[in-house]
Amino acid sequence: MKMTSDILEQSSFRDPSGFLFWRDGTLYRQINQLYQNNYQLLFDSGLYNELVDRELLVPHDEVEIEPPEPNAAYRIISTEHTSTRTRMIFGMISFSLLFFFSPIVLKSIS
């Protein structure tokens, strides 16, 4: 694993879809290739916009930075829309849980 100034978030180690990390004071999430299809389905289905509109999910931006684990990485995201560390962590953890439950949620709303 490449660790320059990256600090892995300790609460994120159980999530196979990716992990949280800090770089230069900003919290990011690496989404792994393992969850590429689920991530794409989240957007293609309209679920992402629906959850953001209902304020059930903190919006995020895809960013172009070097991933800490490039061999596993699909995307890097950040919640630039939030102003406090606590809200960012909550939003990113919520996003992690959504990845875990998204196949269940998508099935139940279709």
N, CA, C and O atoms as a printed pandas DataFrame, in Angstrom:
     atom_number atom_name residue_name chain_id  residue_number  x_coord  y_coord  z_coord
0              1         N          MET        A               1    0.837   -1.170    0.000
1              2        CA          MET        A               1    0.000    0.000    0.000
2              3         C          MET        A               1    0.882    1.233    0.000
3              4         O          MET        A               1    1.852    1.308    0.754
4              5         N          LYS        A               2    0.550    2.203   -0.843
5              6        CA          LYS        A               2    1.317    3.436   -0.930
6              7         C          LYS        A               2    0.831    4.394    0.152
7              8         O          LYS        A               2   -0.342    4.768    0.173
8              9         N          MET        A               3    1.720    4.787    1.041
9             10        CA          MET        A               3    1.332    5.679    2.131
10            11         C          MET        A               3    2.280    6.873    2.152
11            12         O          MET        A               3    3.294    6.839    2.849
12            13         N          THR        A               4    1.970    7.921    1.406
13            14        CA          THR        A               4    2.814    9.103    1.465
14            15         C          THR        A               4    2.387    9.898    2.690
15            16         O          THR        A               4    2.871    9.648    3.794
16            17         N          SER        A               5    1.485   10.854    2.501
17            18        CA          SER        A               5    0.948   11.583    3.640
18            19         C          SER        A               5   -0.450   11.080    3.985
19            20         O          SER        A               5   -1.188   11.753    4.705
20            21         N          ASP        A               6   -0.818    9.913    3.483
21            22        CA          ASP        A               6   -2.149    9.365    3.733
22            23         C          ASP        A               6   -2.233    8.777    5.133
23            24         O          ASP        A               6   -1.299    8.141    5.621
24            25         N          ILE        A               7   -3.379    9.007    5.762
25            26        CA          ILE        A               7   -3.667    8.402    7.056
26            27         C          ILE        A               7   -4.984    7.657    6.893
27            28         O          ILE        A               7   -6.023    8.275    6.659
28            29         N          LEU        A               8   -4.947    6.347    7.013
29            30        CA          LEU        A               8   -6.168    5.558    6.875
30            31         C          LEU        A               8   -7.058    5.787    8.082
31            32         O          LEU        A               8   -6.575    5.835    9.213
32            33         N          GLU        A               9   -8.352    5.929    7.847
33            34        CA          GLU        A               9   -9.322    6.106    8.928
34            35         C          GLU        A               9   -9.546    4.749    9.582
35            36         O          GLU        A               9   -9.953    3.797    8.916
36            37         N          GLN        A              10   -9.286    4.657   10.870
37            38        CA          GLN        A              10   -9.345    3.380   11.580
38            39         C          GLN        A              10  -10.730    2.744   11.551
39            40         O          GLN        A              10  -10.836    1.518   11.601
40            41         N          SER        A              11  -11.795    3.541   11.473
41            42        CA          SER        A              11  -13.153    2.996   11.482
42            43         C          SER        A              11  -13.536    2.352   10.159
43            44         O          SER        A              11  -14.625    1.787   10.054
44            45         N          SER        A              12  -12.693    2.416    9.161
45            46        CA          SER        A              12  -13.052    2.013    7.809
46            47         C          SER        A              12  -12.502    0.659    7.388
47            48         O          SER        A              12  -12.716    0.250    6.247
48            49         N          PHE        A              13  -11.816   -0.039    8.249
49            50        CA          PHE        A              13  -11.080   -1.230    7.817
50            51         C          PHE        A              13  -11.962   -2.427    7.482
51            52         O          PHE        A              13  -11.485   -3.346    6.816
52            53         N          ARG        A              14  -13.204   -2.464    7.902
53            54        CA          ARG        A              14  -14.068   -3.635    7.667
54            55         C          ARG        A              14  -14.807   -3.582    6.332
55            56         O          ARG        A              14  -15.476   -4.549    5.965
56            57         N          ASP        A              15  -14.704   -2.515    5.626
57            58        CA          ASP        A              15  -15.503   -2.284    4.425
58            59         C          ASP        A              15  -14.769   -2.787    3.182
59            60         O          ASP        A              15  -13.771   -2.184    2.787
60            61         N          PRO        A              16  -15.233   -3.878    2.548
61            62        CA          PRO        A              16  -14.542   -4.409    1.373
62            63         C          PRO        A              16  -14.702   -3.531    0.126
63            64         O          PRO        A              16  -13.953   -3.686   -0.839
64            65         N          SER        A              17  -15.681   -2.602    0.141
65            66        CA          SER        A              17  -15.902   -1.772   -1.038
66            67         C          SER        A              17  -14.916   -0.623   -1.143
67            68         O          SER        A              17  -14.852    0.046   -2.174
68            69         N          GLY        A              18  -14.150   -0.386   -0.094
69            70        CA          GLY        A              18  -13.187    0.703   -0.107
70            71         C          GLY        A              18  -12.822    1.103    1.305
71            72         O          GLY        A              18  -13.050    0.358    2.258
72            73         N          PHE        A              19  -12.252    2.286    1.426
73            74        CA          PHE        A              19  -11.840    2.747    2.749
74            75         C          PHE        A              19  -11.689    4.259    2.740
75            76         O          PHE        A              19  -11.547    4.883    1.689
76            77         N          LEU        A              20  -11.722    4.831    3.932
77            78        CA          LEU        A              20  -11.529    6.258    4.129
78            79         C          LEU        A              20  -10.060    6.538    4.391
79            80         O          LEU        A              20   -9.361    5.729    5.001
80            81         N          PHE        A              21   -9.602    7.682    3.929
81            82        CA          PHE        A              21   -8.241    8.101    4.254
82            83         C          PHE        A              21   -8.164    9.623    4.238
83            84         O          PHE        A              21   -8.917   10.302    3.541
84            85         N          TRP        A              22   -7.240   10.122    5.022
85            86        CA          TRP        A              22   -6.967   11.555    5.091
86            87         C          TRP        A              22   -5.722   11.863    4.275
87            88         O          TRP        A              22   -4.732   11.133    4.327
88            89         N          ARG        A              23   -5.784   12.950    3.522
89            90        CA          ARG        A              23   -4.596   13.439    2.809
90            91         C          ARG        A              23   -4.614   14.967    2.885
91            92         O          ARG        A              23   -5.569   15.615    2.458
92            93         N          ASP        A              24   -3.555   15.516    3.428
93            94        CA          ASP        A              24   -3.417   16.972    3.545
94            95         C          ASP        A              24   -4.641   17.621    4.186
95            96         O          ASP        A              24   -5.084   18.684    3.751
96            97         N          GLY        A              25   -5.187   16.980    5.220
97            98        CA          GLY        A              25   -6.302   17.544    5.971
98            99         C          GLY        A              25   -7.671   17.331    5.363
99           100         O          GLY        A              25   -8.661   17.824    5.904
100          101         N          THR        A              26   -7.760   16.614    4.256
101          102        CA          THR        A              26   -9.044   16.354    3.597
102          103         C          THR        A              26   -9.356   14.868    3.679
103          104         O          THR        A              26   -8.485   14.023    3.472
104          105         N          LEU        A              27  -10.621   14.561    3.986
105          106        CA          LEU        A              27  -11.064   13.171    4.064
106          107         C          LEU        A              27  -11.519   12.706    2.686
107          108         O          LEU        A              27  -12.310   13.379    2.024
108          109         N          TYR        A              28  -11.017   11.559    2.263
109          110        CA          TYR        A              28  -11.383   10.946    0.983
110          111         C          TYR        A              28  -11.846    9.522    1.220
111          112         O          TYR        A              28  -11.626    8.942    2.283
112          113         N          ARG        A              29  -12.494    8.976    0.202
113          114        CA          ARG        A              29  -12.865    7.565    0.224
114          115         C          ARG        A              29  -12.381    6.943   -1.074
115          116         O          ARG        A              29  -12.675    7.443   -2.160
116          117         N          GLN        A              30  -11.641    5.856   -0.959
117          118        CA          GLN        A              30  -11.290    5.079   -2.145
118          119         C          GLN        A              30  -12.379    4.044   -2.338
119          120         O          GLN        A              30  -12.692    3.277   -1.428
120          121         N          ILE        A              31  -12.956    4.026   -3.534
121          122        CA          ILE        A              31  -13.928    3.001   -3.903
122          123         C          ILE        A              31  -13.167    1.975   -4.723
123          124         O          ILE        A              31  -12.543    2.305   -5.732
124          125         N          ASN        A              32  -13.225    0.748   -4.287
125          126        CA          ASN        A              32  -12.467   -0.314   -4.943
126          127         C          ASN        A              32  -13.186   -0.856   -6.171
127          128         O          ASN        A              32  -14.406   -0.741   -6.288
128          129         N          GLN        A              33  -12.424   -1.446   -7.083
129          130        CA          GLN        A              33  -12.968   -2.040   -8.301
130          131         C          GLN        A              33  -14.019   -3.097   -7.998
131          132         O          GLN        A              33  -14.938   -3.316   -8.788
132          133         N          LEU        A              34  -13.880   -3.741   -6.865
133          134        CA          LEU        A              34  -14.831   -4.763   -6.434
134          135         C          LEU        A              34  -16.275   -4.234   -6.425
135          136         O          LEU        A              34  -17.216   -4.994   -6.656
136          137         N          TYR        A              35  -16.446   -2.938   -6.160
137          138        CA          TYR        A              35  -17.780   -2.341   -6.062
138          139         C          TYR        A              35  -18.097   -1.400   -7.218
139          140         O          TYR        A              35  -19.002   -0.573   -7.111
140          141         N          GLN        A              36  -17.373   -1.516   -8.306
141          142        CA          GLN        A              36  -17.599   -0.659   -9.467
142          143         C          GLN        A              36  -19.035   -0.766   -9.976
143          144         O          GLN        A              36  -19.673    0.253  -10.241
144          145         N          ASN        A              37  -19.545   -1.974  -10.114
145          146        CA          ASN        A              37  -20.904   -2.154  -10.636
146          147         C          ASN        A              37  -21.951   -1.568   -9.707
147          148         O          ASN        A              37  -22.900   -0.934  -10.168
148          149         N          ASN        A              38  -21.794   -1.771   -8.396
149          150        CA          ASN        A              38  -22.746   -1.207   -7.437
150          151         C          ASN        A              38  -22.698    0.315   -7.449
151          152         O          ASN        A              38  -23.736    0.975   -7.399
152          153         N          TYR        A              39  -21.496    0.867   -7.517
153          154        CA          TYR        A              39  -21.336    2.323   -7.551
154          155         C          TYR        A              39  -22.028    2.897   -8.787
155          156         O          TYR        A              39  -22.755    3.886   -8.691
156          157         N          GLN        A              40  -21.806    2.281   -9.935
157          158        CA          GLN        A              40  -22.428    2.767  -11.164
158          159         C          GLN        A              40  -23.947    2.628  -11.104
159          160         O          GLN        A              40  -24.670    3.512  -11.565
160          161         N          LEU        A              41  -24.428    1.536  -10.545
161          162        CA          LEU        A              41  -25.870    1.321  -10.408
162          163         C          LEU        A              41  -26.508    2.369   -9.509
163          164         O          LEU        A              41  -27.639    2.789   -9.753
164          165         N          LEU        A              42  -25.802    2.793   -8.482
165          166        CA          LEU        A              42  -26.293    3.835   -7.583
166          167         C          LEU        A              42  -26.660    5.086   -8.370
167          168         O          LEU        A              42  -27.681    5.714   -8.090
168          169         N          PHE        A              43  -25.845    5.453   -9.347
169          170        CA          PHE        A              43  -26.114    6.638  -10.156
170          171         C          PHE        A              43  -27.093    6.350  -11.282
171          172         O          PHE        A              43  -28.030    7.117  -11.504
172          173         N          ASP        A              44  -26.882    5.244  -11.996
173          174        CA          ASP        A              44  -27.736    4.916  -13.141
174          175         C          ASP        A              44  -29.192    4.730  -12.736
175          176         O          ASP        A              44  -30.095    5.027  -13.518
176          177         N          SER        A              45  -29.425    4.243  -11.530
177          178        CA          SER        A              45  -30.787    3.992  -11.056
178          179         C          SER        A              45  -31.493    5.251  -10.571
179          180         O          SER        A              45  -32.713    5.253  -10.409
180          181         N          GLY        A              46  -30.736    6.322  -10.339
181          182        CA          GLY        A              46  -31.320    7.541   -9.784
182          183         C          GLY        A              46  -31.358    7.555   -8.264
183          184         O          GLY        A              46  -31.783    8.542   -7.664
184          185         N          LEU        A              47  -30.918    6.468   -7.637
185          186        CA          LEU        A              47  -30.964    6.374   -6.176
186          187         C          LEU        A              47  -30.070    7.422   -5.519
187          188         O          LEU        A              47  -30.457    8.008   -4.507
188          189         N          TYR        A              48  -28.894    7.666   -6.069
189          190        CA          TYR        A              48  -27.997    8.670   -5.486
190          191         C          TYR        A              48  -28.700   10.025   -5.395
191          192         O          TYR        A              48  -28.737   10.632   -4.324
192          193         N          ASN        A              49  -29.253   10.500   -6.507
193          194        CA          ASN        A              49  -29.933   11.802   -6.515
194          195         C          ASN        A              49  -31.128   11.820   -5.580
195          196         O          ASN        A              49  -31.370   12.816   -4.899
196          197         N          GLU        A              50  -31.868   10.738   -5.540
197          198        CA          GLU        A              50  -33.031   10.645   -4.652
198          199         C          GLU        A              50  -32.609   10.771   -3.192
199          200         O          GLU        A              50  -33.229   11.513   -2.430
200          201         N          LEU        A              51  -31.570   10.060   -2.800
201          202        CA          LEU        A              51  -31.110   10.107   -1.410
202          203         C          LEU        A              51  -30.503   11.461   -1.059
203          204         O          LEU        A              51  -30.705   11.956    0.050
204          205         N          VAL        A              52  -29.771   12.061   -1.976
205          206        CA          VAL        A              52  -29.209   13.397   -1.732
206          207         C          VAL        A              52  -30.334   14.420   -1.622
207          208         O          VAL        A              52  -30.313   15.265   -0.727
208          209         N          ASP        A              53  -31.318   14.354   -2.523
209          210        CA          ASP        A              53  -32.448   15.283   -2.486
210          211         C          ASP        A              53  -33.217   15.189   -1.175
211          212         O          ASP        A              53  -33.703   16.199   -0.665
212          213         N          ARG        A              54  -33.329   13.997   -0.634
213          214        CA          ARG        A              54  -34.037   13.791    0.645
214          215         C          ARG        A              54  -33.131   14.017    1.855
215          216         O          ARG        A              54  -33.550   13.833    2.998
216          217         N          GLU        A              55  -31.894   14.416    1.594
217          218        CA          GLU        A              55  -30.887   14.651    2.635
218          219         C          GLU        A              55  -30.619   13.404    3.472
219          220         O          GLU        A              55  -30.371   13.484    4.675
220          221         N          LEU        A              56  -30.677   12.250    2.810
221          222        CA          LEU        A              56  -30.364   10.979    3.459
222          223         C          LEU        A              56  -28.940   10.535    3.146
223          224         O          LEU        A              56  -28.439    9.578    3.735
224          225         N          LEU        A              57  -28.299   11.228    2.227
225          226        CA          LEU        A              57  -26.921   10.921    1.850
226          227         C          LEU        A              57  -26.195   12.236    1.608
227          228         O          LEU        A              57  -26.709   13.116    0.917
228          229         N          VAL        A              58  -25.013   12.367    2.170
229          230        CA          VAL        A              58  -24.202   13.560    1.952
230          231         C          VAL        A              58  -23.637   13.490    0.533
231          232         O          VAL        A              58  -23.036   12.482    0.164
232          233         N          PRO        A              59  -23.819   14.544   -0.271
233          234        CA          PRO        A              59  -23.296   14.503   -1.643
234          235         C          PRO        A              59  -21.776   14.460   -1.654
235          236         O          PRO        A              59  -21.120   14.897   -0.708
236          237         N          HIS        A              60  -21.234   13.935   -2.724
237          238        CA          HIS        A              60  -19.782   13.840   -2.858
238          239         C          HIS        A              60  -19.368   14.224   -4.270
239          240         O          HIS        A              60  -20.191   14.316   -5.180
240          241         N          ASP        A              61  -18.081   14.442   -4.422
241          242        CA          ASP        A              61  -17.480   14.717   -5.724
242          243         C          ASP        A              61  -16.435   13.655   -6.007
243          244         O          ASP        A              61  -15.717   13.229   -5.103
244          245         N          GLU        A              62  -16.347   13.227   -7.251
245          246        CA          GLU        A              62  -15.235   12.371   -7.661
246          247         C          GLU        A              62  -14.040   13.284   -7.895
247          248         O          GLU        A              62  -14.163   14.337   -8.522
248          249         N          VAL        A              63  -12.884   12.874   -7.386
249          250        CA          VAL        A              63  -11.683   13.707   -7.495
250          251         C          VAL        A              63  -10.577   12.925   -8.185
251          252         O          VAL        A              63  -10.536   11.695   -8.130
252          253         N          GLU        A              64   -9.691   13.648   -8.829
253          254        CA          GLU        A              64   -8.560   13.047   -9.544
254          255         C          GLU        A              64   -7.297   13.199   -8.703
255          256         O          GLU        A              64   -6.550   14.164   -8.866
256          257         N          ILE        A              65   -7.060   12.250   -7.810
257          258        CA          ILE        A              65   -5.822   12.217   -7.039
258          259         C          ILE        A              65   -5.287   10.791   -7.079
259          260         O          ILE        A              65   -6.020    9.851   -7.387
260          261         N          GLU        A              66   -4.020   10.643   -6.768
261          262        CA          GLU        A              66   -3.396    9.316   -6.738
262          263         C          GLU        A              66   -4.005    8.504   -5.600
263          264         O          GLU        A              66   -3.952    8.937   -4.450
264          265         N          PRO        A              67   -4.584    7.336   -5.889
265          266        CA          PRO        A              67   -5.167    6.520   -4.819
266          267         C          PRO        A              67   -4.090    5.871   -3.953
267          268         O          PRO        A              67   -3.004    5.554   -4.440
268          269         N          PRO        A              68   -4.391    5.674   -2.670
269          270        CA          PRO        A              68   -3.440    4.996   -1.787
270          271         C          PRO        A              68   -3.153    3.559   -2.218
271          272         O          PRO        A              68   -2.036    3.068   -2.055
272          273         N          GLU        A              69   -4.164    2.889   -2.768
273          274        CA          GLU        A              69   -4.006    1.511   -3.262
274          275         C          GLU        A              69   -4.420    1.468   -4.728
275          276         O          GLU        A              69   -5.537    1.049   -5.034
276          277         N          PRO        A              70   -3.550    1.891   -5.642
277          278        CA          PRO        A              70   -3.921    2.015   -7.053
278          279         C          PRO        A              70   -4.376    0.719   -7.710
279          280         O          PRO        A              70   -5.222    0.756   -8.605
280          281         N          ASN        A              71   -3.848   -0.412   -7.299
281          282        CA          ASN        A              71   -4.233   -1.677   -7.932
282          283         C          ASN        A              71   -5.670   -2.076   -7.639
283          284         O          ASN        A              71   -6.262   -2.841   -8.400
284          285         N          ALA        A              72   -6.237   -1.577   -6.559
285          286        CA          ALA        A              72   -7.608   -1.917   -6.187
286          287         C          ALA        A              72   -8.595   -0.801   -6.508
287          288         O          ALA        A              72   -9.803   -1.034   -6.490
288          289         N          ALA        A              73   -8.115    0.399   -6.799
289          290        CA          ALA        A              73   -8.957    1.597   -6.886
290          291         C          ALA        A              73   -9.805    1.649   -8.150
291          292         O          ALA        A              73   -9.358    1.294   -9.240
292          293         N          TYR        A              74  -11.052    2.106   -7.966
293          294        CA          TYR        A              74  -11.937    2.441   -9.075
294          295         C          TYR        A              74  -12.137    3.959   -9.131
295          296         O          TYR        A              74  -11.961    4.571  -10.184
296          297         N          ARG        A              75  -12.501    4.557   -8.012
297          298        CA          ARG        A              75  -12.718    6.001   -7.914
298          299         C          ARG        A              75  -12.245    6.494   -6.547
299          300         O          ARG        A              75  -12.135    5.725   -5.592
300          301         N          ILE        A              76  -11.969    7.791   -6.482
301          302        CA          ILE        A              76  -11.726    8.478   -5.218
302          303         C          ILE        A              76  -12.789    9.565   -5.112
303          304         O          ILE        A              76  -13.008   10.323   -6.057
304          305         N          ILE        A              77  -13.445    9.635   -3.959
305          306        CA          ILE        A              77  -14.488   10.638   -3.748
306          307         C          ILE        A              77  -14.180   11.440   -2.497
307          308         O          ILE        A              77  -13.413   11.015   -1.632
308          309         N          SER        A              78  -14.803   12.617   -2.424
309          310        CA          SER        A              78  -14.673   13.485   -1.259
310          311         C          SER        A              78  -15.972   14.251   -1.079
311          312         O          SER        A              78  -16.654   14.573   -2.052
312          313         N          THR        A              79  -16.305   14.539    0.160
313          314        CA          THR        A              79  -17.521   15.298    0.462
314          315         C          THR        A              79  -17.164   16.760    0.674
315          316         O          THR        A              79  -17.160   17.249    1.804
316          317         N          GLU        A              80  -16.872   17.440   -0.396
317          318        CA          GLU        A              80  -16.511   18.859   -0.322
318          319         C          GLU        A              80  -17.688   19.729    0.104
319          320         O          GLU        A              80  -17.494   20.901    0.428
320          321         N          HIS        A              81  -18.887   19.192    0.113
321          322        CA          HIS        A              81  -20.089   19.960    0.433
322          323         C          HIS        A              81  -20.301   20.115    1.930
323          324         O          HIS        A              81  -21.246   20.789    2.342
324          325         N          THR        A              82  -19.465   19.520    2.746
325          326        CA          THR        A              82  -19.657   19.585    4.190
326          327         C          THR        A              82  -18.611   20.487    4.813
327          328         O          THR        A              82  -17.555   20.736    4.232
328          329         N          SER        A              83  -18.922   20.973    6.008
329          330        CA          SER        A              83  -18.020   21.940    6.614
330          331         C          SER        A              83  -17.334   21.436    7.871
331          332         O          SER        A              83  -16.376   22.057    8.331
332          333         N          THR        A              84  -17.791   20.338    8.436
333          334        CA          THR        A              84  -17.164   19.857    9.665
334          335         C          THR        A              84  -16.664   18.438    9.491
335          336         O          THR        A              84  -17.210   17.661    8.708
336          337         N          ARG        A              85  -15.617   18.111   10.233
337          338        CA          ARG        A              85  -15.024   16.772   10.177
338          339         C          ARG        A              85  -16.054   15.716   10.561
339          340         O          ARG        A              85  -16.125   14.661    9.930
340          341         N          THR        A              86  -16.849   15.988   11.584
341          342        CA          THR        A              86  -17.840   15.012   12.046
342          343         C          THR        A              86  -18.845   14.691   10.955
343          344         O          THR        A              86  -19.153   13.522   10.722
344          345         N          ARG        A              87  -19.360   15.710   10.284
345          346        CA          ARG        A              87  -20.342   15.472    9.235
346          347         C          ARG        A              87  -19.716   14.724    8.067
347          348         O          ARG        A              87  -20.367   13.872    7.463
348          349         N          MET        A              88  -18.466   15.028    7.740
349          350        CA          MET        A              88  -17.797   14.316    6.648
350          351         C          MET        A              88  -17.663   12.841    6.976
351          352         O          MET        A              88  -17.965   11.984    6.145
352          353         N          ILE        A              89  -17.212   12.545    8.181
353          354        CA          ILE        A              89  -17.054   11.141    8.558
354          355         C          ILE        A              89  -18.404   10.447    8.544
355          356         O          ILE        A              89  -18.519    9.329    8.042
356          357         N          PHE        A              90  -19.435   11.098    9.091
357          358        CA          PHE        A              90  -20.771   10.497    9.095
358          359         C          PHE        A              90  -21.246   10.239    7.672
359          360         O          PHE        A              90  -21.785    9.171    7.381
360          361         N          GLY        A              91  -21.051   11.202    6.792
361          362        CA          GLY        A              91  -21.488   11.036    5.411
362          363         C          GLY        A              91  -20.740    9.938    4.691
363          364         O          GLY        A              91  -21.344    9.162    3.951
364          365         N          MET        A              92  -19.439    9.859    4.894
365          366        CA          MET        A              92  -18.647    8.830    4.228
366          367         C          MET        A              92  -18.975    7.447    4.778
367          368         O          MET        A              92  -19.013    6.471    4.028
368          369         N          ILE        A              93  -19.212    7.359    6.096
369          370        CA          ILE        A              93  -19.598    6.071    6.673
370          371         C          ILE        A              93  -20.976    5.682    6.168
371          372         O          ILE        A              93  -21.217    4.513    5.869
372          373         N          SER        A              94  -21.892    6.656    6.069
373          374        CA          SER        A              94  -23.215    6.373    5.511
374          375         C          SER        A              94  -23.088    5.846    4.093
375          376         O          SER        A              94  -23.795    4.917    3.702
376          377         N          PHE        A              95  -22.184    6.444    3.321
377          378        CA          PHE        A              95  -21.955    6.004    1.954
378          379         C          PHE        A              95  -21.422    4.574    1.935
379          380         O          PHE        A              95  -21.793    3.773    1.077
380          381         N          SER        A              96  -20.545    4.264    2.895
381          382        CA          SER        A              96  -20.020    2.896    3.008
382          383         C          SER        A              96  -21.149    1.918    3.258
383          384         O          SER        A              96  -21.214    0.861    2.630
384          385         N          LEU        A              97  -22.043    2.269    4.179
385          386        CA          LEU        A              97  -23.171    1.396    4.485
386          387         C          LEU        A              97  -24.092    1.258    3.283
387          388         O          LEU        A              97  -24.643    0.185    3.040
388          389         N          LEU        A              98  -24.262    2.340    2.531
389          390        CA          LEU        A              98  -25.101    2.288    1.343
390          391         C          LEU        A              98  -24.552    1.291    0.336
391          392         O          LEU        A              98  -25.319    0.553   -0.283
392          393         N          PHE        A              99  -23.226    1.259    0.162
393          394        CA          PHE        A              99  -22.631    0.276   -0.739
394          395         C          PHE        A              99  -22.979   -1.136   -0.303
395          396         O          PHE        A              99  -23.262   -2.001   -1.132
396          397         N          PHE        A             100  -22.956   -1.360    0.989
397          398        CA          PHE        A             100  -23.257   -2.692    1.500
398          399         C          PHE        A             100  -24.712   -3.046    1.244
399          400         O          PHE        A             100  -25.020   -4.169    0.846
400          401         N          PHE        A             101  -25.615   -2.086    1.472
401          402        CA          PHE        A             101  -27.041   -2.360    1.378
402          403         C          PHE        A             101  -27.659   -2.002    0.030
403          404         O          PHE        A             101  -28.830   -2.311   -0.192
404          405         N          SER        A             102  -26.918   -1.360   -0.883
405          406        CA          SER        A             102  -27.524   -0.883   -2.124
406          407         C          SER        A             102  -28.217   -1.965   -2.939
407          408         O          SER        A             102  -29.285   -1.691   -3.485
408          409         N          PRO        A             103  -27.676   -3.185   -3.057
409          410        CA          PRO        A             103  -28.425   -4.194   -3.811
410          411         C          PRO        A             103  -29.775   -4.498   -3.172
411          412         O          PRO        A             103  -30.752   -4.761   -3.873
412          413         N          ILE        A             104  -29.831   -4.465   -1.848
413          414        CA          ILE        A             104  -31.087   -4.718   -1.134
414          415         C          ILE        A             104  -32.050   -3.562   -1.352
415          416         O          ILE        A             104  -33.227   -3.785   -1.634
416          417         N          VAL        A             105  -31.563   -2.321   -1.224
417          418        CA          VAL        A             105  -32.395   -1.135   -1.392
418          419         C          VAL        A             105  -32.924   -1.057   -2.810
419          420         O          VAL        A             105  -34.116   -0.822   -3.009
420          421         N          LEU        A             106  -32.065   -1.250   -3.800
421          422        CA          LEU        A             106  -32.497   -1.168   -5.192
422          423         C          LEU        A             106  -33.537   -2.227   -5.509
423          424         O          LEU        A             106  -34.474   -1.971   -6.264
424          425         N          LYS        A             107  -33.382   -3.405   -4.945
425          426        CA          LYS        A             107  -34.352   -4.467   -5.177
426          427         C          LYS        A             107  -35.705   -4.096   -4.570
427          428         O          LYS        A             107  -36.750   -4.362   -5.162
428          429         N          SER        A             108  -35.680   -3.475   -3.374
429          430        CA          SER        A             108  -36.927   -3.167   -2.683
430          431         C          SER        A             108  -37.684   -2.006   -3.318
431          432         O          SER        A             108  -38.903   -1.921   -3.171
432          433         N          ILE        A             109  -36.981   -1.098   -4.029
433          434        CA          ILE        A             109  -37.689    0.031   -4.636
434          435         C          ILE        A             109  -38.055   -0.223   -6.095
435          436         O          ILE        A             109  -38.743    0.595   -6.705
436          437         N          SER        A             110  -37.604   -1.350   -6.668
437          438        CA          SER        A             110  -37.948   -1.605   -8.062
438          439         C          SER        A             110  -39.221   -2.403   -8.181
439          440         O          SER        A             110  -39.658   -2.707   -9.291
